[in-house]
Amino acid sequence: MQPILAISDLAVSFQSGVGRDSRYLRAVDGVSLNIPPRAAVGLVGESGSGKSVTALSLLRLLPQPPARIEGGQLLFTRPGSGPDSGPSETIDILKLDDEELRKLRGGHISMIFQEPMTALNPVYAIGDQLGEALRAHQPLSRREGLARAVELLDLVGVPDAARRTHDYPHQLSGGQRQRVMIAMALSCRPSLVIADEPTTALDVTTQAQILDLLGRLQAEMGMSMLLISHDLGVVSAVCQHVAVMYAGQIVESAPSRTLFRWASHPYTAGLLQALPRLGGRQERLQEIPGRVPRLGEMPSGCRFADRCPRVESRCREEAPLLRSLGEKEHLVRCHFPLNAGPGGGA
């Protein structure tokens, strides 16, 4: 099946220093990931792993400078206009001009940001902001845009939707603001939604409600979703495929059922061991010692070597490649993976 978005060898750098001391440091290094039609894919990793930089690169939202996309392809398959027409055109997002990019953003690919209080305009009512997003891509009057805004707020579960269109962002709770962001992202029925840490600032109960809402709407509307998170527990509730990112690279990628049963990279295993579990004896959560290496301090071998409990001399000398493990869809970047996976040996 042709992916709706094929990310291939994406490389992004940031400028550091000025004058003669200026140099570009690689923050995303050769990321490749496919997002199938009507599927949810999770991208997981600690802060500093490069997840949000990857997400923002997909819509070319990074400020240039200091950011610079240095390589790769972002091939997006734009669906046809008819309900049964299927894919009509594949375009490289990195080659679009400003006008083509404006039509793509929101119309075909939309984004849910992690902090709605900064993403929403504080001086405009919610209905006006939703209506503006709609009118940017559809020939609607202001009244028609406001009516559609009420429908969208009702769709995402905002109570008393008609009244809430007159409210400002500061008058809503954190969960309600995030629902507004989801409504805005879905306003033009995009083919792909990128959700960047959409539950970070929410309490546990509200987080569960937002995840349930995202999963339900993704399935009902038949759209694809890329869910960015630092928490494997979050993506396990929604995603069919998970990619784990560390220090700017994908270190493991597999169907969810495979990854959670056959985690093969020591970093993935460490993230899973850090998850709290209900029931049984409560033990102290394990942590991964050390930190993600800073830009400009990347080791020459495996980037996880300094934190890995299984490190050997080869790990420090030779950078591992992302390779198939056991089954075709299970990829791991490790010289000495933990498991061979359900399909047999590596």
Secondary structure, DSSP 8 states (H G I E B T S, - for coil): ---SEEEEEEEEEEEESSGGG-EEEEEEEEEEEEE-TT-EEEEE--TTSSHHHHHHHHTT-S-TTTEEEEEEEEEEEEE-SSTT--EEEEEEGGG--HHHHHHHBTTTEEEE-S-HHHHS-TTS-HHHHHHHHHHTTS---HHHHHHHHHHHHHHTT-SSHHHHTT--GGGS-HHHHHHHHHHHHHTT--SEEEEESTTTTS-HHHHHHHHHHHHHHHHHHT-EEEEEES-HHHHHTT-SEEEEEETTEEEEEEEHHHHHHS--SHHHHHHHHTS---SS---------S----TT---SS-TTGGG-TT--HHHHHS---EEE-SSTT-EEE-SS-S---TT---
